[in-house]
Amino acid sequence: MTANHTRLLAILTAIVAAAALRLVPHPSNFTPIGAMALFSGAYLGRRGLLAFVAPLAAMLVSDAIIGFHPYMWATYLSVALIVLIGWAVRARISPMRVGAAAVASSVLFYLLTNFSVWLTSGGVYPHTFAGLAACYVAAIPFFQNTLAGDLFYAALLFGGFRLAERVAPRLREGRAPHPA
């Protein structure tokens, strides 16, 4: 297996593992979804379509186990848009840029998914500015968990992969490992 294949396999394994963590008991919205999409965008960005397919397919498989819900369109759209945020990080991955991207991802997810709740709530939230505001206010506890989860899992994925690159030179992009 070439170094590029080893790197790709390691990245895809990290994405699948992150999606699998949705199946482990966790506080509401404290999941690796945003971090997984960021990671995919940052590390698979030059592979184009694969950067989107990997996290969306991993989500679909885990959703098939957890159960589907009426707001999936907003969740999946959020994941795709977060991949694009990951593309922006790709140029220069650093703890500060990854942290800022994780915060931006959390905000995007919060705004988009809660807008979909407001839009399709079946009368729970009136279709007024006050209804939209009430929907967003009600979701603040979930946002806090989303933010904490995105920051935690981004540190785990990006930091873990950086460590893996140091330990296993075959994982480094564009550089062949030195013979021992």
C-alpha positions in Angstrom: 0.0 0.0 0.0 1.4 3.4 -1.0 1.8 6.2 1.5 -1.1 8.1 -0.2 -3.4 5.1 0.2 -2.3 4.7 3.9 -3.1 8.4 4.5 -6.4 8.2 2.8 -7.4 5.0 4.7 -6.4 6.7 8.0 -8.5 9.8 7.2 -11.5 7.7 6.2 -11.1 5.6 9.3 -11.1 8.7 11.5 -14.3 9.9 9.8 -16.1 6.5 10.2 -15.0 6.3 13.8 -16.3 9.8 14.5 -19.7 8.9 13.0 -19.7 5.7 15.1 -19.3 7.8 18.2 -22.9 9.0 17.6 -24.0 5.5 18.7 -22.3 5.8 22.1 -24.5 7.4 24.8 -23.7 11.1 25.1 -25.3 14.4 26.2 -27.7 15.8 23.6 -25.8 17.3 20.7 -22.4 16.5 22.2 -21.3 14.7 19.0 -18.4 14.6 16.6 -20.6 15.6 13.6 -19.3 19.1 13.1 -15.7 18.1 13.8 -16.0 15.1 11.4 -17.2 17.4 8.6 -14.4 19.9 9.3 -11.8 17.2 9.3 -13.1 15.8 6.1 -13.0 19.2 4.4 -9.5 20.0 5.7 -7.9 16.6 4.9 -10.0 15.4 1.9 -10.6 18.8 0.4 -8.4 18.3 -2.6 -10.2 15.1 -3.3 -13.4 17.1 -4.1 -16.5 14.9 -4.0 -15.0 12.5 -1.4 -14.7 15.3 1.1 -18.6 15.5 1.0 -19.4 11.8 0.4 -17.3 10.4 3.4 -19.0 12.4 6.2 -22.5 12.3 4.6 -22.3 8.5 4.0 -21.1 8.0 7.6 -24.0 10.1 8.8 -26.5 8.1 6.7 -25.2 4.8 8.1 -25.4 6.0 11.7 -28.8 7.6 11.1 -30.0 4.2 9.7 -29.1 2.8 13.1 -30.2 5.7 15.4 -33.3 6.5 13.4 -34.3 9.1 10.8 -35.9 12.4 11.7 -37.8 15.2 9.9 -34.9 17.7 10.1 -32.3 15.5 8.4 -32.2 17.8 5.4 -31.0 20.6 7.6 -28.5 18.4 9.4 -27.1 17.1 6.1 -27.0 20.5 4.5 -25.1 21.7 7.6 -22.6 18.9 7.3 -22.0 19.8 3.6 -21.5 23.5 4.5 -19.1 22.6 7.3 -17.0 20.6 4.9 -16.6 23.9 3.0 -15.5 25.5 6.2 -12.9 22.7 6.5 -11.7 23.6 3.0 -10.9 27.1 4.3 -8.9 25.6 7.1 -7.0 23.3 4.8 -4.6 26.0 3.5 -3.0 26.3 7.0 -4.2 24.0 9.7 -3.4 25.4 13.1 -5.1 25.1 16.6 -6.4 28.6 16.3 -7.9 28.2 12.8 -9.4 24.8 13.7 -10.9 26.3 16.9 -12.4 29.2 15.0 -13.7 26.8 12.4 -15.3 24.6 15.0 -17.0 27.7 16.5 -18.2 28.8 13.1 -19.4 25.2 12.4 -21.4 25.1 15.7 -23.0 28.5 14.9 -23.9 27.4 11.3 -25.4 24.1 12.6 -27.4 25.9 15.3 -28.8 28.5 12.9 -29.7 26.1 10.1 -31.1 23.2 12.1 -33.2 25.4 14.4 -34.5 27.4 11.4 -35.7 24.1 10.0 -37.4 23.3 13.4 -39.1 26.7 13.3 -40.1 26.3 9.7 -41.6 22.8 10.1 -42.7 22.8 13.8 -46.3 22.3 13.0 -47.5 25.3 15.0 -45.2 24.9 18.0 -43.4 28.1 17.0 -45.5 30.7 15.1 -44.1 31.8 11.7 -43.1 35.2 13.0 -39.9 36.8 14.1 -41.0 36.3 17.7 -41.6 32.6 17.0 -38.2 32.2 15.3 -36.5 34.0 18.3 -38.4 31.7 20.7 -37.1 28.6 18.7 -33.5 29.8 18.9 -33.8 30.7 22.6 -35.2 27.2 23.4 -32.3 25.6 21.6 -29.5 27.5 23.5 -28.8 24.5 25.8 -28.3 22.3 22.7 -26.1 24.9 21.2 -23.8 24.8 24.2 -23.4 21.1 23.9 -22.9 21.4 20.1 -20.1 23.9 20.7 -18.5 21.9 23.4 -18.7 18.7 21.2 -17.3 20.4 18.1 -14.4 21.9 20.0 -13.6 18.6 21.9 -13.9 16.4 18.8 -12.0 18.8 16.6 -9.1 18.8 19.0 -9.3 15.0 19.1 -9.5 14.5 15.4 -7.1 17.2 14.2 -4.7 16.8 17.2 -4.8 13.0 17.0 -4.1 13.0 13.3 -1.2 15.4 13.7 0.2 13.1 16.3 -0.3 10.1 14.1 1.6 11.9 11.3 4.5 12.4 13.6 4.5 8.8 14.7 3.8 7.3 11.3 5.6 9.2 8.6 3.6 7.4 5.9 0.7 9.5 6.9 2.4 12.8 6.0 1.1 14.3 2.8 3.4 14.7 -0.1 6.4 13.1 1.6 7.6 9.6 1.3 8.7 8.0 4.6 12.4 7.8 5.2 13.8 4.3 5.2 14.8 3.1 8.6 
